[in-house]
Amino acid sequence: METEVISLTNQFDAIAPDTGKTVKVVGVDMSDPHVRPKLICLVTDIDGTRVEIYDRVKNKRPSA
């Protein structure tokens, strides 16, 4: 079975709705056909950079 992960050519900054932290959306995980796609995000803080998966994020630019 092939893993369905799509890396984004145009990565973008967004806000994680549960933490309010700025994240960089870098891809989409569509590997589980029974749930909706998940957003693959990079989160950088004082502990370094790590990958987190979110169901949704908020647009960082409200006018966009």
Steps between C-alpha positions, in 0.01 A plus 500: 500500500639838397505786751313802369699799620522814289771757563397855417699697246377823660528458876315755710481632853184441701380501861429181690148551639556308824829666602504830309857426389624585152564188293628440147273272296727279288281214384177303506461145634224307324620153604184401689202473263255492794585847635539836334849616400735631769733799469870434560652800677841604628497664842806687626539605863769510768526118488578499126298409192262206492221363283140519619183383328183714503146454372477871423689826546404867492616735228780719632395788272137588576467700177599202281 
